[in-house]
């Protein structure tokens, strides 16, 4: 083996390993989705604009009757769940199918 290379010939994919990857991937996808939603709500609040993500959520920023900024969020929990699963799916699929027993 040449210097600076890694050998993965002893790597084995286990059920526990794939489960850990799937749980971690799901946690990352949930975090990314909620941070993204918080950022979009903050932009809509600060600028008083409407941001629409089709089928998922609409963030409506406005100035209320007292003159202060406000925001409302209308969304679909099922669409948000679908987005989270779409973001989380590639990593466990790669873990289950990729590089089994290859050096």
C-alpha positions as CSV (number, residue, x, y, z in Angstrom):
1,X,0.0,0.0,0.0
2,X,1.4,3.4,-1.0
3,X,1.8,6.2,1.5
4,X,-1.2,8.4,1.9
5,X,-3.8,5.9,0.8
6,X,-6.5,4.1,2.9
7,X,-7.5,0.5,2.7
8,X,-11.1,-0.4,3.2
9,X,-10.9,-4.1,2.5
10,X,-11.9,-5.0,6.1
11,X,-14.9,-2.7,6.1
12,X,-18.1,-4.6,6.7
13,X,-21.6,-3.1,6.5
14,X,-23.7,-4.2,9.5
15,X,-27.3,-3.7,10.4
16,X,-26.3,-1.6,13.4
17,X,-24.0,0.5,11.3
18,X,-26.6,1.2,8.7
19,X,-29.2,2.0,11.4
20,X,-26.8,4.4,13.1
21,X,-26.2,6.1,9.7
22,X,-29.9,6.3,9.0
23,X,-30.7,7.8,12.4
24,X,-27.9,10.3,12.1
25,X,-28.9,11.2,8.6
26,X,-32.5,11.8,9.8
27,X,-31.3,14.0,12.6
28,X,-29.2,16.1,10.2
29,X,-32.1,16.4,7.8
30,X,-34.5,17.6,10.6
31,X,-31.9,20.1,11.8
32,X,-31.2,21.5,8.3
33,X,-35.0,21.8,7.6
34,X,-35.7,23.6,10.8
35,X,-32.7,25.9,10.6
36,X,-33.7,26.7,7.0
37,X,-37.3,27.4,8.1
38,X,-36.1,29.7,10.9
39,X,-33.9,31.6,8.5
40,X,-36.7,32.1,6.0
41,X,-39.0,33.3,8.8
42,X,-36.3,35.7,9.9
43,X,-35.9,37.1,6.4
44,X,-39.7,37.5,6.0
45,X,-40.0,39.2,9.4
46,X,-37.1,41.6,8.8
47,X,-38.0,42.6,5.3
48,X,-41.8,42.3,5.4
49,X,-41.8,40.1,2.3
50,X,-43.6,36.9,1.4
51,X,-41.5,33.7,0.8
52,X,-43.3,30.8,-0.8
53,X,-42.0,27.2,-1.0
54,X,-44.5,25.4,-3.1
55,X,-46.4,22.6,-1.2
56,X,-44.3,23.1,1.9
57,X,-44.7,26.5,3.6
58,X,-45.4,30.2,3.0
59,X,-43.7,32.8,5.2
60,X,-45.6,36.2,5.1
61,X,-43.9,39.1,6.6
62,X,-45.8,42.3,7.3
63,X,-46.1,45.4,9.4
64,X,-49.0,45.1,11.9
65,X,-51.3,47.9,13.1
66,X,-48.9,49.0,15.8
67,X,-46.2,49.5,13.2
68,X,-44.0,46.6,14.3
69,X,-42.9,43.8,12.0
70,X,-44.6,40.4,12.2
71,X,-44.6,37.1,10.3
72,X,-47.1,34.3,9.8
73,X,-46.2,30.8,8.7
74,X,-48.6,28.6,6.8
75,X,-47.4,25.1,6.0
76,X,-48.0,21.4,5.6
77,X,-46.4,19.1,8.2
78,X,-46.7,16.2,5.7
79,X,-44.9,18.1,3.0
80,X,-42.2,19.1,5.6
81,X,-41.9,15.4,6.5
82,X,-41.5,14.5,2.9
83,X,-38.8,17.1,2.5
84,X,-37.0,15.7,5.6
85,X,-37.1,12.2,4.2
86,X,-36.0,13.3,0.8
87,X,-32.9,15.0,2.4
88,X,-32.2,12.0,4.7
89,X,-32.5,9.2,2.2
90,X,-29.3,9.3,0.1
91,X,-26.8,8.6,3.0
92,X,-28.4,5.4,4.3
93,X,-29.0,4.2,0.7
94,X,-25.3,4.7,-0.1
95,X,-24.3,3.0,3.1
96,X,-26.4,-0.1,2.2
97,X,-25.4,-0.4,-1.5
98,X,-21.9,1.1,-1.8
99,X,-18.5,-0.3,-1.5
100,X,-19.3,-3.7,0.0
101,X,-16.1,-5.7,0.3
102,X,-14.2,-3.6,-2.3
103,X,-10.6,-2.7,-1.5
